[in-house]
């Protein structure tokens, strides 16, 4: 049975606060004279449209990631990850199409006998 919830984990909120502060430091270090925070980050909450990512990095060996390049969890035969967890980070753009492409790629791999 799957369970979905719409709550933010305390660690997500801590990460938002940490990265928001780091972003301001990076901007100032690169020469920004003025910075400001608007919207959800100012209140240290996640935006409604934000995709969380990370926690299950793909890699060529279990030493460097949680899954193989097709999202199969190392040490298992039939456990796959097919969501934004495979991203290390989102970068600067909405990762929705990449998430969909990775899910499709993983599904095609499984269907082909993965």
Biopython code that builds the backbone (N, CA, C, O; Angstrom):
import numpy as np
from Bio.PDB.StructureBuilder import StructureBuilder

atoms = [
    (1, "UNK", "N", (0.839, -1.164, 0.000)),
    (1, "UNK", "CA", (0.000, 0.000, 0.000)),
    (1, "UNK", "C", (0.894, 1.240, 0.000)),
    (1, "UNK", "O", (1.874, 1.309, 0.742)),
    (2, "UNK", "N", (0.554, 2.194, -0.819)),
    (2, "UNK", "CA", (1.280, 3.464, -0.869)),
    (2, "UNK", "C", (0.566, 4.489, -0.006)),
    (2, "UNK", "O", (-0.658, 4.472, 0.121)),
    (3, "UNK", "N", (1.343, 5.374, 0.579)),
    (3, "UNK", "CA", (0.774, 6.444, 1.393)),
    (3, "UNK", "C", (1.392, 7.759, 0.960)),
    (3, "UNK", "O", (2.614, 7.884, 0.888)),
    (4, "UNK", "N", (0.562, 8.723, 0.676)),
    (4, "UNK", "CA", (1.016, 10.052, 0.286)),
    (4, "UNK", "C", (0.570, 11.053, 1.339)),
    (4, "UNK", "O", (-0.510, 10.929, 1.916)),
    (5, "UNK", "N", (1.407, 12.034, 1.579)),
    (5, "UNK", "CA", (1.024, 13.096, 2.500)),
    (5, "UNK", "C", (1.548, 14.417, 1.967)),
    (5, "UNK", "O", (2.485, 14.455, 1.169)),
    (6, "UNK", "N", (0.939, 15.478, 2.412)),
    (6, "UNK", "CA", (1.320, 16.792, 1.921)),
    (6, "UNK", "C", (2.084, 17.607, 2.947)),
    (6, "UNK", "O", (2.135, 18.833, 2.848)),
    (7, "UNK", "N", (2.666, 16.962, 3.909)),
    (7, "UNK", "CA", (3.384, 17.672, 4.957)),
    (7, "UNK", "C", (4.854, 17.823, 4.593)),
    (7, "UNK", "O", (5.418, 17.000, 3.872)),
    (8, "UNK", "N", (5.462, 18.885, 5.101)),
    (8, "UNK", "CA", (6.891, 19.079, 4.897)),
    (8, "UNK", "C", (7.640, 18.508, 6.088)),
    (8, "UNK", "O", (7.326, 18.808, 7.240)),
    (9, "UNK", "N", (8.618, 17.693, 5.800)),
    (9, "UNK", "CA", (9.447, 17.123, 6.850)),
    (9, "UNK", "C", (10.344, 18.216, 7.424)),
    (9, "UNK", "O", (10.768, 19.115, 6.699)),
    (10, "UNK", "N", (10.629, 18.145, 8.691)),
    (10, "UNK", "CA", (11.470, 19.153, 9.341)),
    (10, "UNK", "C", (12.827, 19.274, 8.656)),
    (10, "UNK", "O", (13.390, 20.366, 8.582)),
    (11, "UNK", "N", (13.348, 18.169, 8.160)),
    (11, "UNK", "CA", (14.651, 18.209, 7.474)),
    (11, "UNK", "C", (14.561, 18.988, 6.162)),
    (11, "UNK", "O", (15.509, 19.682, 5.794)),
    (12, "UNK", "N", (13.425, 18.881, 5.445)),
    (12, "UNK", "CA", (13.231, 19.679, 4.232)),
    (12, "UNK", "C", (13.289, 21.167, 4.559)),
    (12, "UNK", "O", (13.935, 21.940, 3.851)),
    (13, "UNK", "N", (12.619, 21.558, 5.624)),
    (13, "UNK", "CA", (12.594, 22.971, 6.006)),
    (13, "UNK", "C", (13.973, 23.440, 6.457)),
    (13, "UNK", "O", (14.369, 24.569, 6.167)),
    (14, "UNK", "N", (14.702, 22.587, 7.160)),
    (14, "UNK", "CA", (16.065, 22.935, 7.579)),
    (14, "UNK", "C", (16.956, 23.120, 6.352)),
    (14, "UNK", "O", (17.777, 24.037, 6.309)),
    (15, "UNK", "N", (16.793, 22.249, 5.357)),
    (15, "UNK", "CA", (17.585, 22.342, 4.139)),
    (15, "UNK", "C", (17.261, 23.621, 3.373)),
    (15, "UNK", "O", (18.163, 24.282, 2.858)),
    (16, "UNK", "N", (15.981, 23.971, 3.294)),
    (16, "UNK", "CA", (15.586, 25.214, 2.624)),
    (16, "UNK", "C", (16.266, 26.404, 3.296)),
    (16, "UNK", "O", (16.820, 27.269, 2.617)),
    (17, "UNK", "N", (16.227, 26.450, 4.622)),
    (17, "UNK", "CA", (16.840, 27.564, 5.348)),
    (17, "UNK", "C", (18.346, 27.602, 5.091)),
    (17, "UNK", "O", (18.913, 28.668, 4.849)),
    (18, "UNK", "N", (18.983, 26.449, 5.144)),
    (18, "UNK", "CA", (20.430, 26.378, 4.924)),
    (18, "UNK", "C", (20.797, 26.859, 3.525)),
    (18, "UNK", "O", (21.693, 27.688, 3.368)),
    (19, "UNK", "N", (20.106, 26.338, 2.503)),
    (19, "UNK", "CA", (20.436, 26.701, 1.128)),
    (19, "UNK", "C", (20.079, 28.143, 0.800)),
    (19, "UNK", "O", (20.756, 28.784, -0.003)),
    (20, "UNK", "N", (19.019, 28.656, 1.415)),
    (20, "UNK", "CA", (18.665, 30.062, 1.207)),
    (20, "UNK", "C", (19.773, 30.961, 1.741)),
    (20, "UNK", "O", (20.155, 31.932, 1.088)),
    (21, "UNK", "N", (20.283, 30.646, 2.911)),
    (21, "UNK", "CA", (21.378, 31.432, 3.476)),
    (21, "UNK", "C", (22.646, 31.294, 2.640)),
    (21, "UNK", "O", (23.351, 32.278, 2.416)),
    (22, "UNK", "N", (22.939, 30.080, 2.177)),
    (22, "UNK", "CA", (24.135, 29.879, 1.339)),
    (22, "UNK", "C", (24.003, 30.654, 0.028)),
    (22, "UNK", "O", (24.974, 31.245, -0.444)),
    (23, "UNK", "N", (22.803, 30.652, -0.561)),
    (23, "UNK", "CA", (22.603, 31.367, -1.819)),
    (23, "UNK", "C", (22.918, 32.848, -1.642)),
    (23, "UNK", "O", (23.537, 33.466, -2.508)),
    (24, "UNK", "N", (22.491, 33.408, -0.525)),
    (24, "UNK", "CA", (22.787, 34.826, -0.279)),
    (24, "UNK", "C", (24.296, 35.029, -0.122)),
    (24, "UNK", "O", (24.841, 35.997, -0.651)),
    (25, "UNK", "N", (24.972, 34.138, 0.592)),
    (25, "UNK", "CA", (26.427, 34.227, 0.734)),
    (25, "UNK", "C", (27.123, 34.155, -0.622)),
    (25, "UNK", "O", (28.051, 34.918, -0.892)),
    (26, "UNK", "N", (26.665, 33.229, -1.477)),
    (26, "UNK", "CA", (27.293, 33.058, -2.798)),
    (26, "UNK", "C", (27.095, 34.300, -3.654)),
    (26, "UNK", "O", (28.008, 34.724, -4.363)),
    (27, "UNK", "N", (25.898, 34.886, -3.587)),
    (27, "UNK", "CA", (25.643, 36.106, -4.355)),
    (27, "UNK", "C", (26.549, 37.239, -3.887)),
    (27, "UNK", "O", (27.126, 37.954, -4.706)),
    (28, "UNK", "N", (26.674, 37.402, -2.584)),
    (28, "UNK", "CA", (27.532, 38.465, -2.055)),
    (28, "UNK", "C", (28.998, 38.203, -2.419)),
    (28, "UNK", "O", (29.723, 39.130, -2.778)),
    (29, "UNK", "N", (29.426, 36.961, -2.330)),
    (29, "UNK", "CA", (30.813, 36.622, -2.678)),
    (29, "UNK", "C", (31.103, 36.874, -4.156)),
    (29, "UNK", "O", (32.247, 37.133, -4.530)),
    (30, "UNK", "N", (30.077, 36.799, -4.988)),
    (30, "UNK", "CA", (30.285, 37.031, -6.422)),
    (30, "UNK", "C", (30.120, 38.500, -6.798)),
    (30, "UNK", "O", (30.179, 38.856, -7.975)),
    (31, "UNK", "N", (29.909, 39.362, -5.777)),
    (31, "UNK", "CA", (29.882, 40.791, -6.038)),
    (31, "UNK", "C", (28.534, 41.464, -5.943)),
    (31, "UNK", "O", (28.435, 42.667, -6.186)),
    (32, "UNK", "N", (27.493, 40.731, -5.597)),
    (32, "UNK", "CA", (26.172, 41.357, -5.484)),
    (32, "UNK", "C", (26.190, 42.369, -4.347)),
    (32, "UNK", "O", (26.603, 42.060, -3.230)),
    (33, "UNK", "N", (25.739, 43.577, -4.647)),
    (33, "UNK", "CA", (25.695, 44.616, -3.633)),
    (33, "UNK", "C", (24.441, 44.550, -2.781)),
    (33, "UNK", "O", (24.437, 44.986, -1.629)),
    (34, "UNK", "N", (23.394, 44.012, -3.341)),
    (34, "UNK", "CA", (22.123, 43.932, -2.625)),
    (34, "UNK", "C", (21.459, 42.605, -2.965)),
    (34, "UNK", "O", (21.437, 42.190, -4.124)),
    (35, "UNK", "N", (20.928, 41.955, -1.964)),
    (35, "UNK", "CA", (20.148, 40.726, -2.178)),
    (35, "UNK", "C", (18.852, 40.852, -1.403)),
    (35, "UNK", "O", (18.766, 41.628, -0.452)),
    (36, "UNK", "N", (17.862, 40.104, -1.797)),
    (36, "UNK", "CA", (16.599, 40.080, -1.074)),
    (36, "UNK", "C", (15.923, 38.752, -1.349)),
    (36, "UNK", "O", (16.181, 38.090, -2.354)),
    (37, "UNK", "N", (15.062, 38.389, -0.439)),
    (37, "UNK", "CA", (14.319, 37.147, -0.580)),
    (37, "UNK", "C", (12.850, 37.486, -0.737)),
    (37, "UNK", "O", (12.304, 38.324, -0.019)),
    (38, "UNK", "N", (12.228, 36.823, -1.683)),
    (38, "UNK", "CA", (10.798, 37.036, -1.897)),
    (38, "UNK", "C", (10.081, 35.708, -1.869)),
    (38, "UNK", "O", (10.701, 34.655, -2.010)),
    (39, "UNK", "N", (8.810, 35.755, -1.690)),
    (39, "UNK", "CA", (7.993, 34.550, -1.762)),
    (39, "UNK", "C", (8.281, 33.569, -0.653)),
    (39, "UNK", "O", (8.677, 33.960, 0.445)),
    (40, "UNK", "N", (8.081, 32.284, -0.937)),
    (40, "UNK", "CA", (8.142, 31.250, 0.094)),
    (40, "UNK", "C", (9.486, 31.153, 0.806)),
    (40, "UNK", "O", (9.527, 30.852, 1.999)),
    (41, "UNK", "N", (10.591, 31.404, 0.095)),
    (41, "UNK", "CA", (11.885, 31.230, 0.740)),
    (41, "UNK", "C", (12.089, 32.233, 1.866)),
    (41, "UNK", "O", (12.786, 31.949, 2.840)),
    (42, "UNK", "N", (11.484, 33.401, 1.731)),
    (42, "UNK", "CA", (11.593, 34.404, 2.783)),
    (42, "UNK", "C", (11.034, 33.857, 4.090)),
    (42, "UNK", "O", (11.577, 34.119, 5.163)),
    (43, "UNK", "N", (9.960, 33.103, 3.996)),
    (43, "UNK", "CA", (9.340, 32.532, 5.190)),
    (43, "UNK", "C", (9.938, 31.174, 5.558)),
    (43, "UNK", "O", (9.498, 30.536, 6.514)),
    (44, "UNK", "N", (10.922, 30.745, 4.809)),
    (44, "UNK", "CA", (11.582, 29.459, 5.067)),
    (44, "UNK", "C", (10.623, 28.276, 4.922)),
    (44, "UNK", "O", (10.646, 27.342, 5.723)),
    (45, "UNK", "N", (9.794, 28.331, 3.904)),
    (45, "UNK", "CA", (8.910, 27.211, 3.603)),
    (45, "UNK", "C", (9.127, 26.808, 2.156)),
    (45, "UNK", "O", (9.675, 27.577, 1.367)),
    (46, "UNK", "N", (8.705, 25.621, 1.811)),
    (46, "UNK", "CA", (8.844, 25.143, 0.442)),
    (46, "UNK", "C", (7.746, 25.727, -0.428)),
    (46, "UNK", "O", (6.619, 25.928, 0.024)),
    (47, "UNK", "N", (8.083, 25.991, -1.661)),
    (47, "UNK", "CA", (7.054, 26.469, -2.580)),
    (47, "UNK", "C", (6.156, 25.315, -2.985)),
    (47, "UNK", "O", (6.571, 24.157, -2.954)),
    (48, "UNK", "N", (4.938, 25.627, -3.361)),
    (48, "UNK", "CA", (3.990, 24.592, -3.743)),
    (48, "UNK", "C", (4.409, 23.832, -4.984)),
    (48, "UNK", "O", (4.029, 22.673, -5.150)),
    (49, "UNK", "N", (5.187, 24.456, -5.865)),
    (49, "UNK", "CA", (5.567, 23.807, -7.110)),
    (49, "UNK", "C", (6.968, 23.236, -7.100)),
    (49, "UNK", "O", (7.475, 22.835, -8.148)),
    (50, "UNK", "N", (7.599, 23.190, -5.954)),
    (50, "UNK", "CA", (8.985, 22.726, -5.896)),
    (50, "UNK", "C", (9.045, 21.203, -5.896)),
    (50, "UNK", "O", (8.306, 20.541, -5.167)),
    (51, "UNK", "N", (9.920, 20.664, -6.710)),
    (51, "UNK", "CA", (10.155, 19.220, -6.724)),
    (51, "UNK", "C", (11.354, 18.918, -5.847)),
    (51, "UNK", "O", (12.448, 19.428, -6.089)),
    (52, "UNK", "N", (11.160, 18.108, -4.848)),
    (52, "UNK", "CA", (12.288, 17.690, -4.031)),
    (52, "UNK", "C", (13.105, 16.682, -4.829)),
    (52, "UNK", "O", (12.542, 15.899, -5.595)),
    (53, "UNK", "N", (14.391, 16.691, -4.665)),
    (53, "UNK", "CA", (15.256, 15.803, -5.440)),
    (53, "UNK", "C", (16.393, 15.300, -4.573)),
    (53, "UNK", "O", (16.670, 15.825, -3.495)),
    (54, "UNK", "N", (17.038, 14.266, -5.082)),
    (54, "UNK", "CA", (18.181, 13.708, -4.388)),
    (54, "UNK", "C", (17.807, 12.506, -3.556)),
    (54, "UNK", "O", (16.669, 12.041, -3.611)),
    (55, "UNK", "N", (18.720, 12.012, -2.808)),
    (55, "UNK", "CA", (18.616, 10.902, -1.855)),
    (55, "UNK", "C", (18.841, 9.538, -2.466)),
    (55, "UNK", "O", (19.026, 8.580, -1.715)),
    (56, "UNK", "N", (18.838, 9.385, -3.779)),
    (56, "UNK", "CA", (19.060, 8.072, -4.401)),
    (56, "UNK", "C", (19.867, 8.241, -5.686)),
    (56, "UNK", "O", (19.388, 7.895, -6.766)),
    (57, "UNK", "N", (21.057, 8.756, -5.582)),
    (57, "UNK", "CA", (21.897, 9.050, -6.740)),
    (57, "UNK", "C", (22.169, 7.808, -7.590)),
    (57, "UNK", "O", (22.419, 6.723, -7.064)),
    (58, "UNK", "N", (22.116, 7.987, -8.915)),
    (58, "UNK", "CA", (22.496, 6.922, -9.855)),
    (58, "UNK", "C", (24.013, 6.917, -9.978)),
    (58, "UNK", "O", (24.651, 7.969, -9.929)),
    (59, "UNK", "N", (24.591, 5.721, -10.138)),
    (59, "UNK", "CA", (26.038, 5.617, -10.305)),
    (59, "UNK", "C", (26.396, 4.288, -10.952)),
    (59, "UNK", "O", (25.574, 3.376, -11.035)),
    (60, "UNK", "N", (27.624, 4.199, -11.401)),
    (60, "UNK", "CA", (28.099, 2.966, -12.022)),
    (60, "UNK", "C", (28.490, 1.905, -11.010)),
    (60, "UNK", "O", (28.730, 0.756, -11.381)),
    (61, "UNK", "N", (28.559, 2.271, -9.737)),
    (61, "UNK", "CA", (28.884, 1.283, -8.704)),
    (61, "UNK", "C", (28.188, 1.682, -7.408)),
    (61, "UNK", "O", (27.864, 2.854, -7.214)),
    (62, "UNK", "N", (27.956, 0.716, -6.521)),
    (62, "UNK", "CA", (27.301, 1.031, -5.254)),
    (62, "UNK", "C", (28.135, 1.943, -4.361)),
    (62, "UNK", "O", (27.616, 2.546, -3.422)),
    (63, "UNK", "N", (29.403, 2.040, -4.651)),
    (63, "UNK", "CA", (30.262, 2.929, -3.858)),
    (63, "UNK", "C", (29.859, 4.395, -4.028)),
    (63, "UNK", "O", (30.012, 5.190, -3.100)),
    (64, "UNK", "N", (29.346, 4.757, -5.206)),
    (64, "UNK", "CA", (29.077, 6.158, -5.505)),
    (64, "UNK", "C", (27.599, 6.519, -5.599)),
    (64, "UNK", "O", (27.266, 7.693, -5.767)),
    (65, "UNK", "N", (26.711, 5.542, -5.494)),
    (65, "UNK", "CA", (25.294, 5.864, -5.598)),
    (65, "UNK", "C", (24.413, 4.765, -5.041)),
    (65, "UNK", "O", (24.865, 3.651, -4.776)),
    (66, "UNK", "N", (23.152, 5.102, -4.869)),
    (66, "UNK", "CA", (22.181, 4.162, -4.312)),
    (66, "UNK", "C", (21.594, 3.239, -5.372)),
    (66, "UNK", "O", (21.122, 2.146, -5.057)),
    (67, "UNK", "N", (21.625, 3.688, -6.652)),
    (67, "UNK", "CA", (21.050, 2.871, -7.726)),
    (67, "UNK", "C", (22.026, 2.754, -8.882)),
    (67, "UNK", "O", (22.980, 3.524, -8.991)),
    (68, "UNK", "N", (21.771, 1.780, -9.741)),
    (68, "UNK", "CA", (22.541, 1.690, -10.975)),
    (68, "UNK", "C", (22.014, 2.751, -11.949)),
    (68, "UNK", "O", (21.058, 3.455, -11.623)),
    (69, "UNK", "N", (22.620, 2.880, -13.141)),
    (69, "UNK", "CA", (22.184, 3.939, -14.063)),
    (69, "UNK", "C", (20.732, 3.837, -14.541)),
    (69, "UNK", "O", (20.215, 4.782, -15.137)),
    (70, "UNK", "N", (20.072, 2.708, -14.291)),
    (70, "UNK", "CA", (18.666, 2.565, -14.670)),
    (70, "UNK", "C", (17.727, 2.702, -13.476)),
    (70, "UNK", "O", (16.525, 2.480, -13.617)),
    (71, "UNK", "N", (18.244, 3.060, -12.315)),
    (71, "UNK", "CA", (17.408, 3.264, -11.142)),
    (71, "UNK", "C", (17.200, 2.034, -10.285)),
    (71, "UNK", "O", (16.450, 2.088, -9.310)),
    (72, "UNK", "N", (17.854, 0.905, -10.627)),
    (72, "UNK", "CA", (17.714, -0.307, -9.806)),
    (72, "UNK", "C", (18.562, -0.139, -8.556)),
    (72, "UNK", "O", (19.745, 0.189, -8.643)),
    (73, "UNK", "N", (17.956, -0.363, -7.385)),
    (73, "UNK", "CA", (18.665, -0.232, -6.119)),
    (73, "UNK", "C", (19.732, -1.322, -6.045)),
    (73, "UNK", "O", (19.447, -2.507, -6.222)),
    (74, "UNK", "N", (20.968, -0.895, -5.779)),
    (74, "UNK", "CA", (22.068, -1.854, -5.685)),
    (74, "UNK", "C", (21.748, -2.932, -4.657)),
    (74, "UNK", "O", (21.201, -2.635, -3.595)),
    (75, "UNK", "N", (22.084, -4.171, -4.964)),
    (75, "UNK", "CA", (21.863, -5.290, -4.052)),
    (75, "UNK", "C", (20.475, -5.892, -4.141)),
    (75, "UNK", "O", (20.140, -6.787, -3.366)),
    (76, "UNK", "N", (19.656, -5.412, -5.080)),
    (76, "UNK", "CA", (18.313, -5.963, -5.256)),
    (76, "UNK", "C", (18.139, -6.409, -6.700)),
    (76, "UNK", "O", (18.890, -5.993, -7.582)),
    (77, "UNK", "N", (17.156, -7.248, -6.931)),
    (77, "UNK", "CA", (16.855, -7.690, -8.291)),
    (77, "UNK", "C", (15.699, -6.916, -8.914)),
    (77, "UNK", "O", (15.676, -6.702, -10.126)),
    (78, "UNK", "N", (14.735, -6.492, -8.086)),
    (78, "UNK", "CA", (13.515, -5.905, -8.647)),
    (78, "UNK", "C", (13.030, -4.660, -7.908)),
    (78, "UNK", "O", (11.832, -4.378, -7.905)),
    (79, "UNK", "N", (13.921, -3.927, -7.295)),
    (79, "UNK", "CA", (13.532, -2.683, -6.627)),
    (79, "UNK", "C", (14.135, -1.528, -7.410)),
    (79, "UNK", "O", (15.355, -1.387, -7.501)),
    (80, "UNK", "N", (13.261, -0.707, -7.970)),
    (80, "UNK", "CA", (13.686, 0.416, -8.805)),
    (80, "UNK", "C", (13.176, 1.730, -8.242)),
    (80, "UNK", "O", (12.128, 1.776, -7.598)),
    (81, "UNK", "N", (13.914, 2.787, -8.485)),
    (81, "UNK", "CA", (13.502, 4.149, -8.164)),
    (81, "UNK", "C", (13.253, 4.846, -9.495)),
    (81, "UNK", "O", (14.100, 4.792, -10.387)),
    (82, "UNK", "N", (12.118, 5.490, -9.640)),
    (82, "UNK", "CA", (11.785, 6.162, -10.904)),
    (82, "UNK", "C", (11.145, 7.516, -10.621)),
    (82, "UNK", "O", (10.034, 7.795, -11.073)),
    (83, "UNK", "N", (11.853, 8.348, -9.873)),
    (83, "UNK", "CA", (11.329, 9.673, -9.548)),
    (83, "UNK", "C", (12.481, 10.657, -9.403)),
    (83, "UNK", "O", (13.601, 10.371, -9.826)),
    (84, "UNK", "N", (12.217, 11.799, -8.815)),
    (84, "UNK", "CA", (13.231, 12.849, -8.691)),
    (84, "UNK", "C", (14.343, 12.488, -7.723)),
    (84, "UNK", "O", (15.332, 13.214, -7.622)),
    (85, "UNK", "N", (14.198, 11.383, -7.011)),
    (85, "UNK", "CA", (15.261, 10.964, -6.101)),
    (85, "UNK", "C", (16.571, 10.712, -6.819)),
    (85, "UNK", "O", (17.641, 10.813, -6.219)),
    (86, "UNK", "N", (16.496, 10.384, -8.102)),
    (86, "UNK", "CA", (17.709, 10.079, -8.862)),
    (86, "UNK", "C", (18.551, 11.314, -9.164)),
    (86, "UNK", "O", (19.718, 11.193, -9.537)),
    (87, "UNK", "N", (17.968, 12.503, -9.005)),
    (87, "UNK", "CA", (18.718, 13.743, -9.217)),
    (87, "UNK", "C", (19.604, 14.018, -8.019)),
    (87, "UNK", "O", (19.219, 13.767, -6.877)),
    (88, "UNK", "N", (20.792, 14.533, -8.286)),
    (88, "UNK", "CA", (21.610, 15.007, -7.180)),
    (88, "UNK", "C", (21.038, 16.335, -6.695)),
    (88, "UNK", "O", (20.945, 16.583, -5.493)),
    (89, "UNK", "N", (20.655, 17.184, -7.648)),
    (89, "UNK", "CA", (20.033, 18.460, -7.351)),
    (89, "UNK", "C", (19.221, 18.882, -8.568)),
    (89, "UNK", "O", (19.390, 18.328, -9.655)),
    (90, "UNK", "N", (18.352, 19.850, -8.387)),
    (90, "UNK", "CA", (17.525, 20.298, -9.500)),
    (90, "UNK", "C", (18.205, 21.303, -10.406)),
    (90, "UNK", "O", (17.753, 21.511, -11.532)),
    (91, "UNK", "N", (19.251, 21.918, -9.964)),
    (91, "UNK", "CA", (19.869, 22.945, -10.787)),
    (91, "UNK", "C", (19.008, 24.195, -10.822)),
    (91, "UNK", "O", (18.425, 24.575, -9.807)),
    (92, "UNK", "N", (18.921, 24.844, -11.986)),
    (92, "UNK", "CA", (18.226, 26.111, -12.047)),
    (92, "UNK", "C", (16.917, 26.097, -12.799)),
    (92, "UNK", "O", (16.351, 27.160, -13.055)),
    (93, "UNK", "N", (16.416, 24.935, -13.160)),
    (93, "UNK", "CA", (15.173, 24.883, -13.930)),
    (93, "UNK", "C", (14.282, 23.765, -13.399)),
    (93, "UNK", "O", (14.751, 22.842, -12.733)),
    (94, "UNK", "N", (13.005, 23.862, -13.701)),
    (94, "UNK", "CA", (12.059, 22.840, -13.287)),
    (94, "UNK", "C", (12.463, 21.498, -13.910)),
    (94, "UNK", "O", (12.599, 21.404, -15.130)),
    (95, "UNK", "N", (12.655, 20.465, -13.089)),
    (95, "UNK", "CA", (13.143, 19.181, -13.591)),
    (95, "UNK", "C", (12.050, 18.227, -14.059)),
    (95, "UNK", "O", (12.321, 17.047, -14.283)),
    (96, "UNK", "N", (10.818, 18.715, -14.211)),
    (96, "UNK", "CA", (9.699, 17.827, -14.506)),
    (96, "UNK", "C", (9.943, 16.936, -15.721)),
    (96, "UNK", "O", (9.686, 15.734, -15.662)),
    (97, "UNK", "N", (10.437, 17.507, -16.825)),
    (97, "UNK", "CA", (10.656, 16.701, -18.031)),
    (97, "UNK", "C", (11.769, 15.680, -17.832)),
    (97, "UNK", "O", (11.696, 14.573, -18.364)),
    (98, "UNK", "N", (12.783, 16.037, -17.082)),
    (98, "UNK", "CA", (13.859, 15.076, -16.796)),
    (98, "UNK", "C", (13.337, 13.952, -15.914)),
    (98, "UNK", "O", (13.680, 12.789, -16.125)),
    (99, "UNK", "N", (12.519, 14.283, -14.937)),
    (99, "UNK", "CA", (11.919, 13.257, -14.075)),
    (99, "UNK", "C", (11.082, 12.300, -14.919)),
    (99, "UNK", "O", (11.166, 11.083, -14.755)),
    (100, "UNK", "N", (10.281, 12.851, -15.815)),
    (100, "UNK", "CA", (9.455, 12.008, -16.691)),
    (100, "UNK", "C", (10.327, 11.139, -17.594)),
    (100, "UNK", "O", (10.036, 9.959, -17.784)),
    (101, "UNK", "N", (11.388, 11.712, -18.148)),
    (101, "UNK", "CA", (12.285, 10.946, -19.031)),
    (101, "UNK", "C", (12.967, 9.814, -18.274)),
    (101, "UNK", "O", (13.079, 8.704, -18.793)),
    (102, "UNK", "N", (13.419, 10.082, -17.062)),
    (102, "UNK", "CA", (14.049, 9.027, -16.268)),
    (102, "UNK", "C", (13.063, 7.926, -15.913)),
    (102, "UNK", "O", (13.411, 6.746, -15.950)),
    (103, "UNK", "N", (11.837, 8.300, -15.571)),
    (103, "UNK", "CA", (10.819, 7.296, -15.253)),
    (103, "UNK", "C", (10.521, 6.434, -16.477)),
    (103, "UNK", "O", (10.393, 5.215, -16.368)),
    (104, "UNK", "N", (10.411, 7.074, -17.647)),
    (104, "UNK", "CA", (10.165, 6.335, -18.889)),
    (104, "UNK", "C", (11.332, 5.395, -19.182)),
    (104, "UNK", "O", (11.131, 4.237, -19.545)),
    (105, "UNK", "N", (12.544, 5.901, -19.022)),
    (105, "UNK", "CA", (13.749, 5.093, -19.283)),
    (105, "UNK", "C", (13.796, 3.880, -18.341)),
    (105, "UNK", "O", (14.104, 2.769, -18.770)),
    (106, "UNK", "N", (13.496, 4.096, -17.085)),
    (106, "UNK", "CA", (13.492, 3.004, -16.114)),
    (106, "UNK", "C", (12.419, 1.982, -16.478)),
    (106, "UNK", "O", (12.676, 0.778, -16.458)),
    (107, "UNK", "N", (11.219, 2.454, -16.811)),
    (107, "UNK", "CA", (10.121, 1.552, -17.188)),
    (107, "UNK", "C", (10.473, 0.761, -18.441)),
    (107, "UNK", "O", (10.193, -0.436, -18.506)),
    (108, "UNK", "N", (11.074, 1.397, -19.429)),
    (108, "UNK", "CA", (11.466, 0.688, -20.653)),
    (108, "UNK", "C", (12.516, -0.375, -20.349)),
    (108, "UNK", "O", (12.487, -1.463, -20.923)),
    (109, "UNK", "N", (13.442, -0.061, -19.448)),
    (109, "UNK", "CA", (14.477, -1.017, -19.060)),
    (109, "UNK", "C", (13.849, -2.241, -18.375)),
    (109, "UNK", "O", (14.216, -3.381, -18.660)),
    (110, "UNK", "N", (12.903, -1.983, -17.472)),
    (110, "UNK", "CA", (12.215, -3.090, -16.780)),
    (110, "UNK", "C", (11.433, -3.926, -17.781)),
    (110, "UNK", "O", (11.484, -5.156, -17.746)),
    (111, "UNK", "N", (10.707, -3.258, -18.674)),
    (111, "UNK", "CA", (9.886, -3.972, -19.678)),
    (111, "UNK", "C", (10.744, -4.818, -20.615)),
    (111, "UNK", "O", (10.295, -5.850, -21.113)),
    (112, "UNK", "N", (11.975, -4.376, -20.852)),
    (112, "UNK", "CA", (12.886, -5.127, -21.737)),
    (112, "UNK", "C", (13.563, -6.282, -21.012)),
    (112, "UNK", "O", (14.380, -6.989, -21.601)),
    (113, "UNK", "N", (13.236, -6.477, -19.755)),
    (113, "UNK", "CA", (13.796, -7.598, -19.011)),
    (113, "UNK", "C", (14.818, -7.179, -17.982)),
    (113, "UNK", "O", (15.409, -8.016, -17.298)),
    (114, "UNK", "N", (15.026, -5.860, -17.874)),
    (114, "UNK", "CA", (15.936, -5.212, -16.938)),
    (114, "UNK", "C", (16.567, -6.080, -15.956)),
    (114, "UNK", "O", (17.349, -5.611, -15.129)),
]
sb = StructureBuilder()
sb.init_structure("model")
sb.init_model(0)
sb.init_chain("A")
sb.init_seg("    ")
for serial, (resi, resn, name, xyz) in enumerate(atoms, 1):
    if name == "N":
        sb.init_residue(resn, " ", resi, " ")
    sb.init_atom(name, np.array(xyz, "f"), 0.0, 1.0, " ", f" {name:<3s}", serial, name[0])
structure = sb.get_structure()
